[in-house]
Amino acid sequence: MKKLDVTTRDYKSGFRAKVIRRPLFAQKFMGIIVDFGGSDPQKLCGGAHFLEHKLFTKKSGDISQRFEEIGASTNAFTTYNETMFYASFTEHWRQVLPLIFELVGTTYFTKNNVTKESKIIAQELAMYQDDPNWQVNYELMQMMFPKTSLAEDLTGTKSSLKKMTPEILQEIYDNNYVSCRMEFVACGGFSENQTKEILREVGKLESKYLISKKVTPKKLSIVNSQKQHNKIIASDLITSRVGIGIKLPDFKKVGLRNSTAQSIFEMMLQAKLGVTSPWFEKMQKQGILNSPMELQVSYTTAGNFATIIGASSKPDLFLKNIKSQLLEVPVTEEAFVFQKKEALAQTIREFDDLSTIAIEEAEYGLENDSFNSASQAIQSLSFNEFYTAVENILDKSDIFTTTLKGKEEAN
């Protein structure tokens, strides 16, 4: 299997930089990932996402325009675990590099621009809340992780958005945007000399722009779930929407890295419930399942979980069948081999997508892992190791369900 050509440098502040060399690629990518996301403790929920939006605002205006002037496009995203800022371009990397650090390393929060942003994000949140899948996921998270950041949307709540101030935003920034919780990544057709130059410049820029101080390492916090495990809510939907939440254990306690456990559980879900599984075909023929389901597996500092969300006109039968398939029907060795081949094919496809490969390498870096080692861990996995891992995870898991009853069922 091909491996990424990665040069890594660690700086005294705890900051880390990686350059992924992909010869013959004209496209280039640079970004900074911050080990701070929506599930992490913060003064107001939604703070991580709010920061992502507001860091583009500088005293001179929107910094995105300065990227555009040199032919680069810039963007950012917030997940449960991290926030990432990045730029894609073909030329002028020496101009893009300091702009990335200025984007992440300087703030300009005012009462006016924070209030304006609060209203914009509130509209964004309102759109999400109209989505039945969002509603199902929200109820599952409320049961699995009550009174945590996971129990609310990444964007926050109406209340938290109204309470946001420049002072609170700056406090959240100062506590989390520190050198030892950040990593730079570049990917593209850089030469060996350019790689050395990038790493030298990164050392100067991180010293100039970033806060260097010691912070407490992030760790998994165990939260007690609600006693209620099943929820049924009447809705105006024509077809019921059904969600299954699986509260997963601390993966380290079953002897697995987070990335390996996530991949193994995703493979299991695809093998048992995915569109290529015999079970999925059977559910469609019986009219129990209308379309492919959303399958997600996540690990966060607030807890690990998987969610399964689908539409069904027979929600009770759907839940009965899916629980049986999950807990009673083992994955065959044939299905396991197929999933490994799918994982390898996905890895090969990602090699030609610079943005994807760079973002994944940065995300793995926050776990002191790498794209190469994570891929190798799955490709070297035996069926017995896979089977044992799935059994150990499921044995320590807890299942929750939410059903938005369609009109015919509600009546």
LOTORKOL-434451 format. One record per residue (C-alpha): residue in one letter; x, y, z. Coordinates in steps of 0.5 Angstrom, whole numbers, plus 500, padded with zeros to 3 digits. Example, Ala and Ser with C-alpha at 12.3 -4.5 7.8 and 13.67 -1.06 7.14 Angstrom:
BEGIN
A525491516/S527498514/
END
This chain:
BEGIN
M500500500/K503507498/K505511504/L505519505/D511523504/V511527511/T516531514/T514533521/R518538526/D516540533/Y517547536/K519549543/S512552544/G509545543/F507547536/R507542530/A508543523/K507537517/V509538510/I506532506/R510532499/R506530493/P510531487/L507533480/F501536484/A500543482/Q494544487/K497546494/F494546501/M496550507/G492550514/I492550522/I488545526/V486547533/D485542538/F478545540/G471543538/G464543539/S464538545/D470541549/P468545555/Q467552554/K464558557/L458558552/C456552548/G457554541/G463558542/A468554538/H464555532/F463562534/L470563534/E471560527/H466565524/K469571527/L477570526/F476572519/T474579521/K480583522/K480591523/S482592516/G476587514/D475580512/I481577511/S478572506/Q479578501/R486578502/F487571500/E483572494/E487577492/I493572491/G489567488/A487563494/S481560497/T480560504/N475556509/A474553516/F470548519/T468546526/T467539529/Y466536535/N474535536/E477541533/T477547529/M481548522/F482554518/Y485552511/A487555504/S487552497/F491555492/T496554486/E501559487/H504564492/W505560498/R510565501/Q504570501/V499565503/L503562509/P503568513/L496570512/I494563515/F498565521/E495572521/L488569520/V488564526/G493568531/T489575531/T483577534/Y478583533/F472582537/T467588538/K460589541/N457590534/N460585530/V459579535/T452582535/K451581528/E454574528/S450572533/K444573529/I447570523/I448564527/A441564530/Q439563523/E443558521/L441554527/A434555526/M435552519/Y438545522/Q432545527/D427544521/D431538519/P428531522/N434528522/W437534526/Q431533531/V432525532/N440526533/Y438532538/E434528542/L439522542/M444526545/Q440529550/M439522553/M446520552/F450526554/P445530558/K448537560/T454537556/S456540550/L454534546/A447535548/E447541544/D448543537/L455545535/T452552533/G450553540/T443555543/K439561542/S440563549/S448562548/L448566542/K445572545/K449571551/M456572547/T460578548/P467580545/E470579552/I467572553/L469570546/Q476573547/E477568554/I475562550/Y480564545/D485565550/N484559553/N484554547/Y488557541/V495556544/S501553541/C501546544/R494545542/M495547534/E498544528/F500546521/V500542515/A502543508/C500539502/G502539495/G508539490/F513542494/S521541493/E525538499/N528545499/Q521549499/T519544505/K525546509/E524553508/I516552510/L518549516/R523555518/E518560516/V513556521/G517557526/K518564526/L510565525/E508561530/S513565535/K510571532/Y502570532/L501564537/I500564545/S505560548/K503557555/K502550558/V495548559/T491541562/P491536557/K484534554/K482527557/L475523556/S470525561/I465520563/V458523563/N452519566/S446518561/Q439519562/K435513565/Q430514559/H433510553/N427510549/K423517546/I417517542/I415524539/A409526535/S410529528/D407532522/L412527518/I409523513/T414517514/S417516521/R424518522/V428513527/G434514530/I439509534/G444512539/I449507541/K453510547/L460507546/P466506552/D472509552/F476506547/K483505551/K479501556/V478496550/G485496548/L484500542/R486507539/N481512538/S482512530/T482504530/A476503534/Q472508530/S474505523/I472498526/F466500528/E464503522/M466497518/M461493523/L456498521/Q457498514/A457490514/K451489518/L446495516/G450498509/V447499502/T451493500/S448488506/P443483505/W440486511/F439492508/E436489501/K431485506/M428491509/Q427494503/K423488500/Q419488506/G417495506/I421497513/L426501510/N425507505/S432509503/P439508506/M441510513/E445515516/L451512520/Q456516524/V461514529/S465519533/Y470520539/T470526543/T472528550/A465528552/G464521550/N464516544/F458514540/A455512534/T448514531/I444511526/I438515523/G433512517/A426513515/S421508516/S413507515/K414501520/P418504525/D417499531/L419493526/F425497524/L427498531/K426491532/N430489526/I436493527/K437492534/S437484533/Q441485527/L446489531/L446485537/E445478535/V447477528/P455476527/V459479521/T461474517/E469473515/E467475507/A463481509/F469483513/V474482507/F469486503/Q470492508/K477492508/K477492501/E473498501/A477501506/L483500502/A480503496/Q478509500/T485510502/I487510495/R482515492/E484520498/F491520496/D489524490/D485529494/L490534497/S485537502/T482531504/I489528505/A492534509/I486535513/E486527515/E493528517/A492534521/E486530525/Y490524526/G496529529/L492531534/E491524537/N499523536/D497518530/S498519523/F494517516/N500512515/S499508521/A492509522/S491506515/Q496500516/A492498523/I486497519/Q490493513/S493489518/L487487522/S485480522/F478477522/N479475529/E482481532/F476485528/Y471480531/T474481538/A474488538/V467489536/E464484541/N468488547/I466495544/L458492544/D459489551/K460496554/S455500550/D448502551/I443503546/F438509546/T432510541/T428516538/T422516534/L419522530/K412518529/G409520522/K402522521/E399515520/E403512526/A401518531/N394517529/
END
